[in-house]
């Protein structure tokens, strides 16, 4: 989607003059970002730059030190919003987790209700439809702790999509997945944003699997940020200015490689292994 095409669509997520501080350290300030319906924006940057914290702020879990966040015109609060779906990092669930795959998806359908959820007419059909949508029919009735990381992540995607969210937040959803499961999860996210005209904000340490689908990149480093298309952001001169150190963006076949970025290894954004600050 071109920036002009995105700009003609409704704004789903709006961030204005946002700043976020951790103790005495300011992670970033002066952040303005609009994410439009049908747009996929990737968030990149080194570990500790505040990428996951940005998602937490949008979810209402982390108060801004300045500024405002709205989703479809409504100010974000600590109560959260059913219009927001969230896919967390692909961290394996314990092997002794007693939930079945189906139960994990069901939490997305009725987990917001107080007390013991009483099944409503249509709930089971909705769960079945979600299971089919994420390709989990063959393992939906097995204990989730015995499933592979890719199978668990498909179920998390089903849970996140249960309410047809207008905004989908994804925090490193491809971490530790093999190539086939990476492509499967990307396909689920991309299909949702196209079919439902949803906005997607996706934190990742490796842009390469997304290069054909991402519209814009928000790159955060050293308390600063830059925003633009992949062609505008993933350039040696832009990242050198952002990091304040010589950074080189190279093409290796159909992959991008960033060399010289502080806290980075010699492959694109493989510096971001753990939880972000």
Long-range contacts (C-beta under 8 A, 24 or more apart in sequence): 1-38, 1-39, 1-215, 3-215, 3-216, 3-229, 6-36, 6-38, 6-39, 6-215, 6-216, 7-36, 9-36, 9-37, 9-38, 9-39, 9-197, 10-36, 10-37, 10-72, 11-35, 11-36, 11-37, 12-36, 12-37, 12-71, 12-72, 12-166, 12-167, 12-198, 12-199, 13-58, 13-69, 13-70, 13-71, 13-167, 13-199, 13-201, 14-69, 14-70, 14-71, 15-58, 15-67, 15-68, 15-69, 16-67, 16-68, 16-69, 17-66, 17-67, 17-68, 18-57, 18-64, 18-66, 18-67, 18-68, 18-69, 19-64, 19-65, 19-66, 19-67, 20-50, 20-53, 20-54, 20-57, 20-62, 20-64, 20-65, 21-65, 22-53, 22-277, 26-65, 26-223, 27-53, 27-220, 27-223, 27-277, 28-54, 28-220, 28-223, 28-224, 28-225, 29-65, 29-66, 29-223, 31-67, 31-225, 33-218, 33-227, 35-167, 35-199, 35-200, 35-201, 36-199, 37-166, 37-197, 37-198, 37-199, 38-193, 38-194, 38-197, 38-198, 38-199, 39-193, 39-199, 39-200, 39-215, 39-216, 40-189, 40-190, 40-193, 40-199, 40-200, 40-202, 40-210, 40-213, 40-214, 40-215, 41-199, 41-200, 41-201, 41-202, 41-214, 41-215, 41-216, 41-217, 41-218, 42-202, 42-203, 42-204, 42-207, 42-210, 42-214, 42-216, 42-217, 42-218, 43-201, 43-202, 43-203, 43-204, 43-217, 43-218, 43-219, 43-220, 44-204, 44-205, 44-207, 44-217, 44-218, 44-219, 44-220, 44-269, 45-219, 45-220, 45-221, 45-225, 45-272, 46-221, 46-261, 46-262, 46-263, 46-264, 46-271, 46-272, 47-263, 47-271, 47-272, 47-273, 47-274, 47-276, 47-277, 48-263, 48-276, 48-277, 49-220, 49-221, 49-222, 49-276, 49-277, 50-220, 50-276, 50-277, 51-203, 51-220, 51-272, 51-276, 52-171, 52-172, 52-203, 52-275, 52-276, 52-277, 53-276, 53-277, 54-203, 54-220, 55-86, 55-169, 55-171, 55-201, 55-203, 58-84, 58-167, 58-169, 58-201, 59-84, 59-86, 59-169, 71-166, 71-167, 72-166, 72-167, 82-112, 82-163, 82-165, 83-163, 83-165, 83-166, 83-167, 84-165, 84-166, 84-167, 84-168, 84-169, 85-160, 85-161, 85-162, 85-163, 85-165, 85-167, 85-168, 85-169, 86-160, 86-168, 86-169, 86-170, 86-171, 87-153, 87-156, 87-157, 87-160, 87-168, 87-169, 87-170, 87-171, 87-173, 87-185, 87-189, 88-156, 88-171, 88-173, 89-171, 89-172, 89-173, 89-175, 89-275, 90-149, 90-150, 90-152, 90-153, 90-156, 90-172, 90-173, 90-174, 90-175, 90-176, 90-177, 90-185, 91-175, 91-176, 92-149, 92-152, 92-176, 93-144, 93-145, 93-152, 94-145, 95-145, 95-146, 96-145, 97-143, 97-144, 97-145, 98-143, 98-145, 99-143, 99-144, 100-140, 100-141, 100-142, 100-143, 100-144, 101-131, 101-136, 101-139, 101-140, 101-141, 101-142, 101-144, 101-147, 101-151, 101-155, 102-127, 102-131, 102-140, 102-141, 103-144, 104-144, 104-152, 104-155, 104-156, 104-158, 104-159, 105-130, 105-131, 105-134, 105-136, 105-140, 105-155, 105-158, 105-159, 105-162, 107-159, 108-158, 108-159, 108-160, 108-161, 108-162, 108-163, 109-162, 126-162, 130-158, 130-159, 130-161, 130-162, 131-158, 133-158, 133-161, 133-188, 134-158, 134-161, 134-188, 135-184, 148-181, 149-176, 149-177, 149-181, 150-177, 150-178, 150-180, 150-181, 150-184, 150-185, 153-177, 153-181, 153-185, 154-181, 154-184, 154-185, 154-188, 157-185, 157-188, 157-189, 161-188, 161-192, 164-196, 164-198, 165-198, 166-196, 166-198, 166-199, 167-198, 167-199, 167-200, 167-201, 168-192, 168-193, 168-198, 168-199, 168-200, 168-201, 169-200, 169-201, 169-202, 170-200, 170-201, 170-202, 170-203, 170-204, 171-203, 172-203, 172-204, 172-205, 172-272, 173-202, 173-204, 174-204, 174-206, 174-209, 175-205, 179-209, 182-209, 183-209, 186-210, 186-213, 203-276, 204-269, 205-269, 205-270, 205-271, 205-272, 205-273, 206-267, 206-268, 206-269, 206-270, 207-234, 207-256, 207-268, 207-269, 208-254, 208-255, 208-256, 208-268, 211-254, 211-256, 221-261, 234-258
